């Protein structure tokens, strides 16, 4: 990870209502079956909590979280925030690390303060 100080005024827009996509994936042979769910009206910590709860009762399941966005042509795209699609083979050291950490979260959850937990 690199950390570089920047001028906070260099952005031109903000979005206070992010659109997240959660990949819920269970091992199925050599690949993963995938269920995708879009989340609205939540922040990233609530989305993480939702994802962890969604896979808690599943066997051999992992989750990944992406921010859904569009480009100037109105094409939808994903910015991975936590993990990545488990069916995509890692293409570099960064993705190998992402995958390993994602698989590790299958047995150990991220602890969040109660105020940041998802509320149905």
C-alpha positions as CSV (number, residue, x, y, z in Angstrom):
1,X,0.0,0.0,0.0
2,X,1.2,3.5,-0.8
3,X,0.1,6.6,1.1
4,X,0.5,10.0,-0.6
5,X,-0.6,13.3,0.8
6,X,-3.0,15.2,-1.5
7,X,-5.0,18.4,-1.7
8,X,-8.6,17.5,-0.6
9,X,-9.9,20.2,-3.1
10,X,-8.8,18.2,-6.2
11,X,-12.1,16.3,-6.5
12,X,-15.0,17.8,-8.5
13,X,-18.0,15.9,-7.0
14,X,-19.2,13.8,-4.0
15,X,-21.8,11.1,-3.6
16,X,-23.4,10.7,-0.2
17,X,-25.6,7.8,-1.3
18,X,-23.2,5.0,-2.6
19,X,-24.5,2.0,-4.4
20,X,-22.7,-1.2,-3.3
21,X,-22.6,-4.7,-4.8
22,X,-22.0,-7.7,-2.6
23,X,-20.8,-11.0,-4.1
24,X,-21.8,-14.0,-1.9
25,X,-19.9,-17.0,-3.1
26,X,-20.0,-20.6,-2.1
27,X,-17.5,-23.2,-3.2
28,X,-18.9,-25.6,-5.8
29,X,-16.3,-28.0,-7.0
30,X,-13.4,-26.1,-8.5
31,X,-15.3,-22.8,-8.7
32,X,-17.8,-20.7,-6.7
33,X,-21.5,-20.3,-7.2
34,X,-22.3,-16.6,-7.0
35,X,-25.3,-14.6,-5.7
36,X,-25.0,-10.9,-6.1
37,X,-27.0,-8.3,-4.1
38,X,-27.0,-4.5,-4.5
39,X,-27.2,-2.4,-1.3
40,X,-28.4,1.1,-1.1
41,X,-28.8,3.6,1.8
42,X,-25.8,2.2,3.7
43,X,-22.2,3.1,4.3
44,X,-19.3,0.8,3.7
45,X,-19.2,-0.5,7.3
46,X,-22.9,-1.4,7.2
47,X,-22.3,-3.1,3.9
48,X,-19.5,-5.1,5.3
49,X,-21.7,-6.1,8.3
50,X,-24.5,-7.1,5.9
51,X,-22.2,-9.2,3.8
52,X,-20.7,-11.0,6.9
53,X,-24.2,-11.8,8.2
54,X,-25.3,-13.1,4.7
55,X,-22.6,-15.7,4.6
56,X,-22.5,-16.6,8.3
57,X,-24.8,-19.6,7.9
58,X,-23.4,-20.8,4.6
59,X,-20.8,-23.6,4.3
60,X,-17.5,-22.7,2.7
61,X,-18.7,-19.2,1.7
62,X,-16.8,-15.9,1.1
63,X,-18.0,-12.4,0.3
64,X,-16.6,-9.4,-1.6
65,X,-17.8,-5.8,-1.7
66,X,-17.6,-3.4,-4.6
67,X,-18.7,0.2,-5.2
68,X,-21.0,0.4,-8.3
69,X,-20.3,3.3,-10.6
70,X,-20.8,4.5,-14.1
71,X,-18.6,6.1,-16.6
72,X,-19.4,9.0,-19.1
73,X,-21.0,6.4,-21.4
74,X,-23.4,5.3,-18.7
75,X,-21.7,1.9,-18.5
76,X,-21.8,0.2,-15.1
77,X,-18.5,-0.8,-13.5
78,X,-17.2,-2.0,-10.1
79,X,-14.5,-0.7,-7.9
80,X,-13.5,-3.5,-5.5
81,X,-13.4,-2.3,-1.9
82,X,-13.0,-5.6,-0.1
83,X,-12.0,-8.8,-1.8
84,X,-12.8,-9.6,-5.5
85,X,-14.7,-12.1,-7.5
86,X,-13.5,-15.5,-6.3
87,X,-14.0,-17.0,-9.8
88,X,-11.4,-14.5,-11.3
89,X,-7.9,-16.0,-11.1
90,X,-5.5,-13.6,-9.5
91,X,-3.4,-11.9,-12.1
92,X,-0.7,-10.3,-9.9
93,X,0.7,-10.2,-6.3
94,X,-2.0,-7.7,-5.2
95,X,-4.8,-9.9,-6.3
96,X,-3.2,-13.0,-4.8
97,X,-3.1,-11.1,-1.5
98,X,-6.8,-9.9,-1.9
99,X,-7.9,-13.5,-2.5
100,X,-5.9,-14.9,0.4
101,X,-7.4,-12.3,2.8
102,X,-10.9,-12.8,1.4
103,X,-10.6,-16.6,2.1
104,X,-9.3,-15.9,5.6
105,X,-12.5,-13.8,6.3
106,X,-14.5,-17.0,5.7
107,X,-13.4,-18.2,9.2
108,X,-12.9,-14.8,11.0
109,X,-15.1,-11.8,10.7
110,X,-14.3,-8.1,10.8
111,X,-15.4,-6.7,14.2
112,X,-17.5,-3.5,13.9
113,X,-18.9,-1.2,16.5
114,X,-22.6,-1.7,17.2
115,X,-23.4,1.8,15.8
116,X,-21.9,0.7,12.4
117,X,-23.9,-2.5,12.1
118,X,-26.6,-3.0,9.4
119,X,-30.1,-2.6,10.8
120,X,-32.9,-4.3,8.8
